Amino acid sequence: MNPWSDGLEWRRFSFFIFANPRISRMADRFFSRLLVASFAALCLFANLGVHGIVAQETAADSEESTPLPPDPAVEQLILKASGGPEALGRSLNSLARVRAWSAINELLQPLASNAPAADRAARIASEISTDQRIRISSAEDVSAEAKKALDGFFDARATTLRDPSRLQAAIKQLTSTNDDEKLGAYRTLFRGGEYASAALIGDIVRTGDLNQRREDLRVLLKIDRSAGIAGLRRVALYGNESARSKAIDALAMLGLDEVQVDLLMRRLEARSDAASRLPALKIMRLSLQDAMDEAVASQHDFGDVSVWAINPKRDGVVPTQAATWVVAFRNAADAASRLSRVGDNDPASMVQQLTAQLAYRVANDPDWGDAKNRDEFIKTFFGDASSEDVLAAWALPVLENSVASENDPAAIGVLRLIDGELGRGLSASLLRQGADASVLVETVDHPNATVRYEAAATIARLMAADPQLTFAGSSRVRDRWQQMATLGSKGVAIILENRPEIISAWQRIMAGAGFEPRIANSVAALERRLSRGDDVRLIVSKEQPRDASAIEMIDVVRRMRVGRDVPLLIYSPAPMTETPEQIEEEIDQRTESQKEFDANLPDQFGVRGGIDSLDIAIERGLIHGAVDRDWTKRRGLDLQLIGQTRWGDESLRAGLIRSMPRPRSAAGLYEILLDSRRRAHLPTLSPSDRMRYRMIALDAIAMTTEE
């Protein structure tokens, strides 16, 4: 068919329709009605859609307003909770797993005011795991009353597990022939923890049944080996005669190297031959020296550990808490007690023993040293000897040993022993040492502020017997009194700086840190101010002082005895706030540096930068080992890092040296102050201490200046 003929026919048909007026009017009416019907249908569908959406939203709102039905599992757990203490504990444990806090509140809140009996509370707690208890205690939706009730359950369980009668009954079942009874005894003792260990140690040193002692010892080592051995060693040292003998027998049954010193102590107590005692005494003296070195080097860490203390009857031990560094001093005192028990009266060994004993007493109680403490100490170690004889013979040697070994607690202890009724003869023997100053006079320049002030106070007590007593170094003592009389209420921080705006910023920082700032414009001024002997807690200095370098300033401070333990902070300019342009430039520089570094990475042949990068100089360096240029281009020398390494001398016990940008607040000093504090074994001076030392100095000045 010809397409042109089809188009011709259509044109003829359309001309026929639209040329006829009647047919044209009919077509108009048809199309207009069709258009109206289409518009009406469109409106109808639109209304139906809107009503459908509104109906869906209304249904959704009604669903949200309708409360959800309760969880059947939670309801079932609440119902099971009424089946007894164990059932309640299991329900609480399960409810904590699904975080049903409202149900936990419903079960625990009534028990806060109406607590169950101790045995029932312990049974409830036995079914709640530790992780679920922590989850309940840390949940914000659990009320305070519910948490209080939960804590009561676990307190009752702890009391039940530590019940002495319960533990003793379990110990007696260790030798039972019934396996079920022995298994129950093991469970009871292992749940008792350190209290079970204490009960086992008490039974070991009291029972006469050898089989019972062996079983006790075996279970004790299984519960906590180190704690069990430490408890037996403590009874062997400080227990009564019967308990000591059985504790040493138990230690001998172990045959361990760590208890050989205790076995040596037993042998030396039974021997009087000096030739056979000397080798064993040397071992015990070496043990004391090692313990003292460890104590002096220990850091003043925060937190306590569980240790043993002898009970009042001296036939067992009880658990107690002590700081780790105090335990180190206690170990040294224990080593000294072993030497004292075997009668080691060698003068050098006696000095070490007294040093260790005094150090532990002051470390354990910084306020130790009143009249009662002094009388008890002298009676314990010297019997009925008079205090003046004891002080005349031992005070200066012990003080000299304490200062030489940097044992600050021992130095405080021996200085506080020098008190009471002091005659002129004792004063002269302690203050005079020919043409040289005695060690007591030299101690007024001790690096620790508390030690030097206590030495000055001791000299003031000695001079009360004769205010006109003359001795070498008396001018140094008077200078110390003058400085003590002006002692402020805060520790001092010396700032080596001469720029007013930086000084103002440091004064604000030091005030926030609780220090009294003192300004020094030069190293010479710093030396003069430090030589006064104030309670200096910190020295800060810029990198380039006006009259010396920072290294020379450090040497000046460390050569002064009063500056040995003062922490030093060498600060650089504070970092400036960078602009966006500077940040962008730094990013570009880092990108270029990264590209250079990546370009020099080894390839698959191990050649940096690829095989094509090799040249004559590099080949010569690889062959002969003489690298004449830095072809790796990693980074240049970090002078700041080198300075920190040079100044970071960790050999100084408390005199830390740090280098850092100048901080913007006192928080920037936290690290150096904390490190310095952890290396000191004496507390800082309190306001009451400062007032007491001021009054002592004023009285001493007035006493020595009277006609």
Phi and psi in degrees as a GROMACS rama.xvg file:
@    title "Ramachandran Plot"
@    xaxis  label "Phi"
@    yaxis  label "Psi"
@TYPE xy
-85.0571  122.437  ASN-2
-64.8319  -29.6076  PRO-3
-66.8007  -34.2353  TRP-4
-68.4957  -33.8852  SER-5
-65.1956  -42.9346  ASP-6
-64.9869  -35.369  GLY-7
-66.0643  -40.4703  LEU-8
-65.1301  -40.815  GLU-9
-64.9033  -39.1401  TRP-10
-66.4527  -36.5213  ARG-11
-65.2038  -40.3809  ARG-12
-66.5614  -46.0051  PHE-13
-65.8346  -34.8208  SER-14
-66.6635  -34.9264  PHE-15
-66.3551  -39.6706  PHE-16
-72.1873  -52.317  ILE-17
-78.2915  -15.6674  PHE-18
-79.8267  -23.3588  ALA-19
-87.2054  119.76  ASN-20
-64.9183  -38.9661  PRO-21
-66.318  -44.7633  ARG-22
-65.8804  -33.7607  ILE-23
-65.9786  -41.1667  SER-24
-64.4315  -38.0347  ARG-25
-62.8812  -40.9426  MET-26
-65.7452  -38.795  ALA-27
-61.87  -45.1953  ASP-28
-63.3898  -38.9017  ARG-29
-63.1706  -47.4755  PHE-30
-68.516  -35.8174  PHE-31
-67.2352  -40.3936  SER-32
-66.6588  -37.7139  ARG-33
-63.1048  -39.2829  LEU-34
-66.771  -42.3799  LEU-35
-63.3848  -44.1135  VAL-36
-62.6744  -39.2213  ALA-37
-65.5818  -40.7866  SER-38
-66.2809  -38.7442  PHE-39
-65.5329  -41.7208  ALA-40
-63.5394  -38.3328  ALA-41
-63.6687  -43.573  LEU-42
-63.2484  -39.847  CYS-43
-63.2756  -45.1951  LEU-44
-65.3038  -36.5271  PHE-45
-64.0757  -43.4582  ALA-46
-63.4978  -41.0208  ASN-47
-61.8427  -39.4505  LEU-48
-64.6478  -43.6867  GLY-49
-62.731  -44.8245  VAL-50
-63.2868  -32.7657  HIS-51
-68.0587  -41.7113  GLY-52
-65.8264  -43.9268  ILE-53
-62.0244  -38.4522  VAL-54
-65.7022  -38.6551  ALA-55
-65.194  -43.0515  GLN-56
-64.6387  -39.1486  GLU-57
-64.8913  -39.3761  THR-58
-65.842  -38.9949  ALA-59
-65.2019  -40.9383  ALA-60
-64.0544  -37.9199  ASP-61
-68.6172  -34.4465  SER-62
-67.1381  -38.8145  GLU-63
-68.3323  -36.5771  GLU-64
-73.5819  -19.7537  SER-65
-80.4304  120.776  THR-66
-64.6589  144.521  PRO-67
-70.4362  146.735  LEU-68
-68.6585  148.324  PRO-69
-62.2205  150.072  PRO-70
-69.9916  122.566  ASP-71
-61.6803  -32.9844  PRO-72
-66.9231  -40.5312  ALA-73
-65.6106  -42.6401  VAL-74
-61.5155  -38.7796  GLU-75
-67.2606  -39.0218  GLN-76
-66.0368  -37.1899  LEU-77
-65.0908  -39.6032  ILE-78
-66.5799  -38.5632  LEU-79
-68.9585  -22.6433  LYS-80
-63.7305  -18.0621  ALA-81
-84.3291  7.54395  SER-82
-88.0585  6.983  GLY-83
127.949  176.369  GLY-84
-59.5668  -45.327  PRO-85
-64.4821  -39.9908  GLU-86
-64.532  -39.6753  ALA-87
-63.8668  -42.2099  LEU-88
-63.1243  -42.6957  GLY-89
-64.5443  -39.3548  ARG-90
-65.147  -43.8291  SER-91
-62.5321  -39.022  LEU-92
-63.909  -42.4726  ASN-93
-71.2133  -39.6584  SER-94
-64.3278  -34.2106  LEU-95
-66.9965  -32.6816  ALA-96
-63.7498  -38.5378  ARG-97
-94.3598  4.74618  VAL-98
58.9484  42.2498  ARG-99
-88.2609  76.9282  ALA-100
-69.7613  -34.9172  TRP-101
-64.2978  -37.6533  SER-102
-68.235  -37.075  ALA-103
-64.7722  -41.2049  ILE-104
-61.8513  -39.3905  ASN-105
-62.8923  -34.2985  GLU-106
-85.3306  -34.4488  LEU-107
-93.062  -31.8894  LEU-108
-58.2888  -42.5677  GLN-109
-64.1107  -24.8743  PRO-110
-82.3137  -8.72566  LEU-111
-69.4872  -38.185  ALA-112
-95.5322  -17.3135  SER-113
-127.661  71.2859  ASN-114
-69.4092  141.724  ALA-115
-72.654  170.967  PRO-116
-62.8468  160.006  ALA-117
-60.1889  -42.1301  ALA-118
-67.8502  -37.9048  ASP-119
-69.1505  -39.0647  ARG-120
-63.1106  -39.0582  ALA-121
-65.3637  -37.1357  ALA-122
-68.3414  -34.1908  ARG-123
-64.0816  -47.4657  ILE-124
-65.6416  -27.5902  ALA-125
-65.3644  -19.983  SER-126
-97.4386  -1.92385  GLU-127
-104.36  122.221  ILE-128
-73.8391  161.828  SER-129
-64.8331  -41.4645  THR-130
-65.9034  -35.5559  ASP-131
-73.0235  -32.4379  GLN-132
-63.8878  -42.3489  ARG-133
-64.4304  -38.4951  ILE-134
-64.0414  -41.9205  ARG-135
-67.6059  -43.3372  ILE-136
-66.3958  -29.2904  SER-137
-94.8491  -2.47566  SER-138
-76.4582  130.854  ALA-139
-74.1185  -26.1221  GLU-140
-80.3416  -8.65659  ASP-141
-87.092  130.498  VAL-142
-70.7201  162.242  SER-143
-65.9994  -34.215  ALA-144
-64.8179  -39.7881  GLU-145
-65.5704  -41.5906  ALA-146
-65.6512  -36.3888  LYS-147
-63.3665  -42.3251  LYS-148
-63.9548  -40.0128  ALA-149
-64.1227  -43.097  LEU-150
-62.1868  -35.4612  ASP-151
-62.5876  -37.9621  GLY-152
-60.3232  -46.6336  PHE-153
-74.32  -30.3625  PHE-154
-63.6029  -41.4294  ASP-155
-66.2465  -36.556  ALA-156
-66.341  -41.571  ARG-157
-62.2958  -40.4206  ALA-158
-64.2951  -39.2641  THR-159
-67.1027  -42.4568  THR-160
-66.3168  -26.9073  LEU-161
-96.0193  5.93415  ARG-162
-60.8835  120.021  ASP-163
-59.6893  -40.187  PRO-164
-64.7811  -37.0589  SER-165
-66.2797  -41.7948  ARG-166
-68.7172  -39.8419  LEU-167
-64.5087  -39.2155  GLN-168
-63.4476  -39.0559  ALA-169
-67.2053  -36.7971  ALA-170
-63.8758  -40.0551  ILE-171
-65.8318  -24.612  LYS-172
-84.3216  -2.99675  GLN-173
-66.2437  -28.1234  LEU-174
-98.77  12.6199  THR-175
-70.0329  150.099  SER-176
-83.7381  -11.1828  THR-177
-86.1259  119.241  ASN-178
-64.6997  -35.4459  ASP-179
-64.2484  -39.8863  ASP-180
-66.4737  -40.054  GLU-181
-65.7031  -39.7309  LYS-182
-64.0423  -41.5609  LEU-183
-64.5763  -36.1373  GLY-184
-66.0588  -40.6955  ALA-185
-60.5529  -44.3516  TYR-186
-63.0384  -43.2265  ARG-187
-62.4596  -43.2322  THR-188
-71.998  -38.7659  LEU-189
-68.242  -30.4837  PHE-190
-76.169  -19.7999  ARG-191
-75.5143  -17.9883  GLY-192
63.4701  -134.683  GLY-193
-66.9967  -26.6643  GLU-194
-71.7465  -33.5331  TYR-195
-67.5761  -38.1282  ALA-196
-62.3463  -42.2969  SER-197
-63.1507  -39.7565  ALA-198
-66.1953  -39.4404  ALA-199
-66.139  -40.4101  LEU-200
-63.8644  -41.0573  ILE-201
-62.701  -38.2526  GLY-202
-71.7341  -33.6962  ASP-203
-62.1757  -42.4575  ILE-204
-87.6722  0.584131  VAL-205
-115.024  -31.8991  ARG-206
-75.7482  148.949  THR-207
-103.14  -3.8468  GLY-208
-82.6539  117.39  ASP-209
-66.1955  -39.15  LEU-210
-64.6906  -41.3739  ASN-211
-62.0407  -41.1489  GLN-212
-65.1428  -38.5968  ARG-213
-65.2552  -42.9003  ARG-214
-64.9353  -42.198  GLU-215
-59.8744  -43.6589  ASP-216
-65.7482  -40.0262  LEU-217
-64.9328  -45.0878  ARG-218
-68.8519  -36.5972  VAL-219
-59.7021  -43.752  LEU-220
-68.9347  -28.8488  LEU-221
-73.0359  -37.054  LYS-222
-67.7352  -54.7296  ILE-223
-158.198  101.946  ASP-224
-62.6668  -52.4778  ARG-225
-64.8196  -41.4066  SER-226
-67.5721  -38.016  ALA-227
-63.612  -44.8452  GLY-228
-65.2593  -40.4816  ILE-229
-62.6949  -38.5368  ALA-230
-66.0085  -42.2773  GLY-231
-64.8491  -38.6178  LEU-232
-65.918  -34.0624  ARG-233
-69.9973  -40.3706  ARG-234
-66.2982  -38.1159  VAL-235
-64.3446  -22.6325  ALA-236
-96.7604  -41.4513  LEU-237
-116.445  -0.438102  TYR-238
-76.1172  174.191  GLY-239
-71.8783  174.522  ASN-240
-60.3616  -44.3619  GLU-241
-65.0931  -45.0204  SER-242
-66.3581  -39.6099  ALA-243
-61.5059  -44.1061  ARG-244
-62.6198  -45.1472  SER-245
-71.7897  -33.1036  LYS-246
-65.7883  -41.1037  ALA-247
-67.0306  -36.439  ILE-248
-60.7794  -41.5499  ASP-249
-65.3163  -39.7677  ALA-250
-65.984  -35.5965  LEU-251
-65.7459  -33.0889  ALA-252
-65.039  -27.337  MET-253
-74.1092  -39.3172  LEU-254
64.2881  40.4072  GLY-255
-99.9873  151.833  LEU-256
-66.8079  -31.7201  ASP-257
-71.45  -11.2491  GLU-258
-110.297  12.24  VAL-259
-66.2589  -31.1997  GLN-260
-64.86  -38.1574  VAL-261
-66.4999  -37.9634  ASP-262
-70.006  -35.1142  LEU-263
-61.7424  -39.2969  LEU-264
-59.8041  -40.2015  MET-265
-65.9401  -41.0519  ARG-266
-67.1751  -40.0016  ARG-267
-68.7229  -30.399  LEU-268
-66.2674  -27.502  GLU-269
-93.4908  -5.64948  ALA-270
-116.71  147.179  ARG-271
-122.379  -1.84632  SER-272
-74.1932  119.157  ASP-273
-64.035  -36.8212  ALA-274
-64.5792  -39.2605  ALA-275
-81.1169  -21.3146  SER-276
-81.292  -29.5918  ARG-277
-59.8419  -46.4618  LEU-278
-60.3578  -40.6564  PRO-279
-67.7259  -38.2791  ALA-280
-64.0832  -37.2217  LEU-281
-61.2768  -40.0429  LYS-282
-64.4572  -43.0483  ILE-283
-69.6216  -35.8538  MET-284
-66.6424  -38.1883  ARG-285
-64.6074  -37.6159  LEU-286
-62.4127  -39.9395  SER-287
-64.7051  -43.5583  LEU-288
-62.8362  -42.1796  GLN-289
-63.6746  -41.5412  ASP-290
-65.031  -38.6742  ALA-291
-67.6971  -41.2971  MET-292
-61.4492  -41.2831  ASP-293
-66.0513  -37.7764  GLU-294
-67.0388  -45.3096  ALA-295
-64.9151  -34.517  VAL-296
-84.1026  -6.67524  ALA-297
-68.3831  152.094  SER-298
-100.952  145.331  GLN-299
-77.4545  73.0152  HIS-300
-78.1901  157.56  ASP-301
-93.7332  148.677  PHE-302
105.406  152.34  GLY-303
-113.124  160.817  ASP-304
-125.642  161.461  VAL-305
-88.2897  127.062  SER-306
-134.225  171.545  VAL-307
-98.6497  143.812  TRP-308
-127.359  145.682  ALA-309
-70.2979  140.87  ILE-310
-78.7145  167.233  ASN-311
-58.8715  -33.0575  PRO-312
-81.0137  -7.44635  LYS-313
59.3598  34.1521  ARG-314
-125.563  21.8777  ASP-315
178.569  -173.741  GLY-316
-129.18  159.602  VAL-317
-131.444  146.18  VAL-318
-76.2389  145.644  PRO-319
-148.198  175.01  THR-320
-114.981  143.352  GLN-321
-154.702  154.272  ALA-322
-69.9384  151.309  ALA-323
-62.7207  -40.2371  THR-324
-72.7813  -30.2407  TRP-325
-68.4033  -35.7497  VAL-326
-62.9302  -35.5903  VAL-327
-62.868  -42.4947  ALA-328
-67.7359  -33.2568  PHE-329
-67.9856  -37.6449  ARG-330
-61.1955  -38.7569  ASN-331
-66.2221  -39.9229  ALA-332
-64.9363  -35.4329  ALA-333
-64.1402  -41.994  ASP-334
-62.8853  -37.5379  ALA-335
-67.0177  -36.4403  ALA-336
-66.1097  -32.9455  SER-337
-66.058  -42.2944  ARG-338
-65.2249  -39.3051  LEU-339
-65.6967  -35.9141  SER-340
-68.8345  -33.3477  ARG-341
-86.7977  1.61222  VAL-342
78.9539  39.1691  GLY-343
-80.7229  101.166  ASP-344
-103.533  15.2609  ASN-345
-61.2551  132.441  ASP-346
-55.6214  -45.5092  PRO-347
-63.7019  -40.2014  ALA-348
-68.6098  -36.0619  SER-349
-63.1459  -38.795  MET-350
-61.8306  -44.0031  VAL-351
-64.3416  -40.2299  GLN-352
-63.5047  -47.6125  GLN-353
-65.0497  -36.9508  LEU-354
-60.7171  -46.0608  THR-355
-64.7357  -41.7797  ALA-356
-65.9454  -43.7067  GLN-357
-66.8636  -39.4955  LEU-358
-61.9261  -42.8032  ALA-359
-65.9866  -40.2092  TYR-360
-64.516  -40.2902  ARG-361
-75.6364  -36.7971  VAL-362
-64.112  -38.0244  ALA-363
-75.3366  -32.998  ASN-364
-140.519  98.1198  ASP-365
-60.1172  -19.6482  PRO-366
-92.5508  9.54269  ASP-367
-63.3236  144.917  TRP-368
131.004  13.4191  GLY-369
-77.4014  -178.25  ASP-370
-60.996  -40.4455  ALA-371
-64.2305  -44.6207  LYS-372
-60.9175  -41.5707  ASN-373
-64.7165  -45.708  ARG-374
-64.2292  -41.9707  ASP-375
-64.2154  -41.6038  GLU-376
-64.3052  -48.3339  PHE-377
-64.9147  -38.9975  ILE-378
-68.1193  -36.1071  LYS-379
-66.0637  -41.7356  THR-380
-102.024  -18.457  PHE-381
-128.212  6.24006  PHE-382
65.2201  -128.516  GLY-383
-90.8908  10.9927  ASP-384
-65.4715  147.209  ALA-385
-71.9702  150.885  SER-386
-65.442  -35.212  SER-387
-65.3957  -39.3195  GLU-388
-65.6296  -41.8499  ASP-389
-63.9127  -46.4365  VAL-390
-66.0112  -39.7087  LEU-391
-63.9577  -32.849  ALA-392
-87.4379  -34.0101  ALA-393
-121.693  -14.8418  TRP-394
-63.4678  -51.9857  ALA-395
-66.7773  -43.0763  LEU-396
-61.2059  -40.8107  PRO-397
-67.972  -40.4256  VAL-398
-64.0525  -42.798  LEU-399
-62.4262  -42.0181  GLU-400
-65.8678  -38.8405  ASN-401
-65.9313  -43.2075  SER-402
-67.6493  -42.0157  VAL-403
-65.2948  -35.8061  ALA-404
-90.3909  6.01281  SER-405
58.5984  35.0703  GLU-406
-95.287  85.3411  ASN-407
-63.6802  -42.3709  ASP-408
-59.6212  -38.9239  PRO-409
-65.8417  -38.4114  ALA-410
-62.6063  -42.3857  ALA-411
-62.824  -40.6447  ILE-412
-62.7147  -46.2369  GLY-413
-71.2173  -31.7902  VAL-414
-67.4301  -36.1633  LEU-415
-76.6278  -19.1728  ARG-416
-67.612  -27.6003  LEU-417
-80.8397  81.4236  ILE-418
-156.635  175.771  ASP-419
93.4293  -147.637  GLY-420
-79.0957  101.383  GLU-421
-111.556  120.27  LEU-422
-86.4587  170.476  GLY-423
-66.7021  -33.1971  ARG-424
-63.5594  -42.279  GLY-425
-65.8276  -40.6723  LEU-426
-60.643  -44.8445  SER-427
-65.8032  -39.1953  ALA-428
-68.692  -28.8393  SER-429
-88.2657  -24.9681  LEU-430
-99.8339  -25.069  LEU-431
-102.363  133.724  ARG-432
-143.61  56.7112  GLN-433
70.155  -137.95  GLY-434
-80.4942  -12.6738  ALA-435
-97.9499  155.133  ASP-436
-73.2894  140.546  ALA-437
-71.9833  165.946  SER-438
-63.5472  -29.7015  VAL-439
-65.6767  -41.6455  LEU-440
-68.1106  -39.5867  VAL-441
-65.178  -23.8744  GLU-442
-70.6029  -13.9654  THR-443
-67.4918  -10.4196  VAL-444
-111.655  25.4233  ASP-445
-63.4156  147.933  HIS-446
-60.8144  -29.91  PRO-447
-88.0261  129.904  ASN-448
-63.4137  -40.1515  ALA-449
-64.2609  -40.3188  THR-450
-66.556  -45.3755  VAL-451
-68.9363  -34.4542  ARG-452
-71.0964  -36.7303  TYR-453
-67.137  -35.3583  GLU-454
-65.4659  -42.5291  ALA-455
-63.8778  -38.287  ALA-456
-66.9334  -36.7406  ALA-457
-64.2703  -42.9278  THR-458
-63.6102  -36.5412  ILE-459
-62.8709  -38.6866  ALA-460
-68.075  -37.6426  ARG-461
-67.577  -38.1645  LEU-462
-76.7487  -7.62307  MET-463
-64.0371  -27.6977  ALA-464
-71.82  -29.3079  ALA-465
-153.994  93.1103  ASP-466
-62.4632  -21.94  PRO-467
-95.5792  14.9192  GLN-468
-65.4999  131.864  LEU-469
-107.683  145.287  THR-470
-161.246  161.431  PHE-471
-67.8941  132.71  ALA-472
88.3346  12.5602  GLY-473
-65.0997  -31.4121  SER-474
-65.6663  -35.2293  SER-475
-64.8238  -37.6034  ARG-476
-66.5195  -42.6873  VAL-477
-64.7055  -38.0623  ARG-478
-61.9914  -38.6653  ASP-479
-67.0706  -38.0121  ARG-480
-63.602  -41.1181  TRP-481
-60.0018  -41.5971  GLN-482
-70.0361  -39.344  GLN-483
-63.9443  -33.804  MET-484
-65.4281  -23.3064  ALA-485
-105.612  19.2386  THR-486
-63.7973  126.698  LEU-487
-80.6471  -178.72  GLY-488
-88.0423  -4.21212  SER-489
-132.727  160.599  LYS-490
-69.7098  156.41  GLY-491
-102.253  140.252  VAL-492
-123.445  120.562  ALA-493
-93.0677  130.288  ILE-494
-114.949  115.902  ILE-495
-92.8509  96.3096  LEU-496
-160.519  150.137  GLU-497
-129.507  5.94302  ASN-498
-93.6937  122.397  ARG-499
-58.0882  -42.2549  PRO-500
-68.3032  -34.7172  GLU-501
-71.8621  -38.892  ILE-502
-60.6804  -42.9685  ILE-503
-61.9557  -41.791  SER-504
-64.7031  -41.4527  ALA-505
-67.5485  -36.3732  TRP-506
-62.1956  -39.3266  GLN-507
-65.76  -41.0788  ARG-508
-65.642  -44.7329  ILE-509
-66.7246  -36.4174  MET-510
-63.2569  -37.5758  ALA-511
-68.7377  -28.2976  GLY-512
-83.8859  -4.37603  ALA-513
86.1987  21.6879  GLY-514
-109.756  158.121  PHE-515
-97.538  111.44  GLU-516
-74.7924  137.286  PRO-517
-125.187  131.339  ARG-518
-98.8053  136.22  ILE-519
-127.001  125.768  ALA-520
-84.6235  -14.7909  ASN-521
-149.256  170.187  SER-522
-66.1928  -36.4581  VAL-523
-62.797  -42.186  ALA-524
-66.1217  -36.9317  ALA-525
-61.7814  -41.9343  LEU-526
-63.4408  -42.2679  GLU-527
-65.7747  -42.2781  ARG-528
-68.9295  -38.8841  ARG-529
-68.5944  -32.6015  LEU-530
-67.1414  -14.3267  SER-531
-64.7135  -28.3481  ARG-532
86.624  25.8068  GLY-533
-65.6337  169.773  ASP-534
-78.719  75.0881  ASP-535
-81.6304  121.734  VAL-536
-98.7456  -22.8536  ARG-537
-160.316  143.17  LEU-538
-123.248  125.362  ILE-539
-117.203  140.67  VAL-540
-145.377  145.634  SER-541
-73.49  166.728  LYS-542
-68.2173  -30.3027  GLU-543
-126.835  85.0286  GLN-544
-61.643  167.033  PRO-545
-70.7893  -38.1579  ARG-546
-114.528  7.17105  ASP-547
-166.628  167.32  ALA-548
-83.6026  169.182  SER-549
-64.8841  -36.4056  ALA-550
-64.4156  -41.5714  ILE-551
-65.896  -37.6384  GLU-552
-61.8479  -41.0927  MET-553
-62.799  -42.4088  ILE-554
-62.5612  -39.6874  ASP-555
-62.9727  -45.0637  VAL-556
-66.6187  -43.7942  VAL-557
-73.7017  -22.9193  ARG-558
-74.6305  -19.6328  ARG-559
-84.1803  132.682  MET-560
-64.2487  -37.9544  ARG-561
-72.9924  -11.5364  VAL-562
-104.193  8.09623  GLY-563
-63.0292  -41.4713  ARG-564
-104.825  11.215  ASP-565
-80.8599  125.441  VAL-566
-68.3409  141.137  PRO-567
-115.191  134.293  LEU-568
-122.017  116.023  LEU-569
-99.2391  114.566  ILE-570
-109.718  147.72  TYR-571
-105.768  170.399  SER-572
-56.687  145.91  PRO-573
-65.5391  144.268  ALA-574
-63.9251  135.354  PRO-575
-84.2442  151.155  MET-576
-73.9689  122.579  THR-577
-83.6437  143.786  GLU-578
-81.2938  162.79  THR-579
-56.659  -35.4213  PRO-580
-66.1546  -40.0903  GLU-581
-66.4278  -39.8333  GLN-582
-62.5523  -43.112  ILE-583
-63.5832  -40.7161  GLU-584
-64.8191  -39.6079  GLU-585
-65.4308  -38.1917  GLU-586
-63.8069  -41.5028  ILE-587
-62.4928  -41.8486  ASP-588
-64.3121  -43.0967  GLN-589
-63.22  -36.2201  ARG-590
-64.3464  -44.3231  THR-591
-63.7465  -40.5994  GLU-592
-64.4972  -38.061  SER-593
-65.9614  -38.892  GLN-594
-63.0658  -42.2866  LYS-595
-64.5408  -38.6561  GLU-596
-67.5691  -43.6815  PHE-597
-64.3127  -32.9423  ASP-598
-67.882  -18.9303  ALA-599
-106.782  11.7569  ASN-600
-69.9168  146.491  LEU-601
-65.0581  141.439  PRO-602
-91.1683  -163.766  ASP-603
-67.0335  -18.2716  GLN-604
-94.2378  0.156582  PHE-605
82.7054  13.7044  GLY-606
-99.0014  128.082  VAL-607
-70.2019  132.221  ARG-608
76.927  3.68573  GLY-609
94.4956  161.782  GLY-610
-65.6926  -25.648  ILE-611
-75.5773  -13.6589  ASP-612
-84.582  -5.39985  SER-613
-66.9083  138.024  LEU-614
-137.171  -176.357  ASP-615
-62.4771  -45.192  ILE-616
-63.4661  -41.3789  ALA-617
-68.7886  -42.2016  ILE-618
-61.1294  -39.157  GLU-619
-65.5342  -38.5392  ARG-620
-67.7127  -37.8611  GLY-621
-69.2899  -33.5086  LEU-622
-80.2952  -49.5528  ILE-623
-96.5891  -11.0093  HIS-624
79.2091  9.67899  GLY-625
-104.223  96.2301  ALA-626
-85.3333  112.3  VAL-627
-95.2131  0.825369  ASP-628
-155.44  154.33  ARG-629
-85.7891  85.9862  ASP-630
-83.6  -7.1265  TRP-631
-78.2038  -32.4268  THR-632
54.1033  43.8894  LYS-633
-76.1831  -58.8303  ARG-634
-166.764  159.779  ARG-635
-82.9074  -178.093  GLY-636
-69.3926  134.565  LEU-637
-95.655  95.7929  ASP-638
-64.6943  -32.2349  LEU-639
-64.1075  -42.1155  GLN-640
-65.153  -40.1159  LEU-641
-63.4177  -40.4954  ILE-642
-63.394  -40.5101  GLY-643
-63.7659  -40.003  GLN-644
-65.5048  -39.0993  THR-645
-67.0241  -39.5738  ARG-646
-89.36  -18.0195  TRP-647
-79.847  65.3267  GLY-648
-82.1815  101.291  ASP-649
-81.7123  -2.04059  GLU-650
-71.6852  -23.2455  SER-651
-76.3107  132.876  LEU-652
-67.8087  -47.9361  ARG-653
-120.932  -16.2669  ALA-654
-82.2851  75.0687  GLY-655
-73.2785  152.78  LEU-656
-130.013  124.58  ILE-657
-131.92  150.507  ARG-658
-125.794  129.686  SER-659
-161.04  160.913  MET-660
-63.4191  150.818  PRO-661
-60.3175  123.058  ARG-662
-71.1548  159.431  PRO-663
-96.5657  -12.0169  ARG-664
-151.095  175.77  SER-665
-66.0535  -20.9419  ALA-666
-62.7261  -25.6069  ALA-667
-69.6996  -16.1458  GLY-668
-92.3704  -0.823249  LEU-669
-60.773  -44.19  TYR-670
-65.0414  -48.4291  GLU-671
-68.363  -37.2873  ILE-672
-68.7813  -37.5952  LEU-673
-67.2959  -43.2848  LEU-674
-61.8467  -41.7738  ASP-675
-66.4032  -39.1137  SER-676
-66.7377  -35.9757  ARG-677
-69.8997  -18.6755  ARG-678
-93.2121  -1.32387  ARG-679
-105.312  142.905  ALA-680
-106.781  6.17683  HIS-681
-121.103  144.103  LEU-682
-69.737  156.409  PRO-683
-69.7339  160.786  THR-684
-67.1877  129.66  LEU-685
-87.267  164.652  SER-686
-56.9482  -36.4686  PRO-687
-68.3166  -36.6489  SER-688
-62.2452  -43.1549  ASP-689
-63.2715  -41.829  ARG-690
-64.6435  -40.7728  MET-691
-63.2886  -44.2323  ARG-692
-66.8992  -35.4826  TYR-693
-62.1464  -44.8867  ARG-694
-65.6746  -39.7151  MET-695
-62.3411  -42.9538  ILE-696
-65.9584  -43.1716  ALA-697
-62.7521  -42.8631  LEU-698
-64.1277  -39.9192  ASP-699
-65.5996  -41.4113  ALA-700
-63.8691  -43.6335  ILE-701
-65.5421  -36.7541  ALA-702
-67.8156  -41.0767  MET-703
-83.0962  -12.1282  THR-704
-100.383  -4.05833  THR-705
-70.5831  143.54  GLU-706
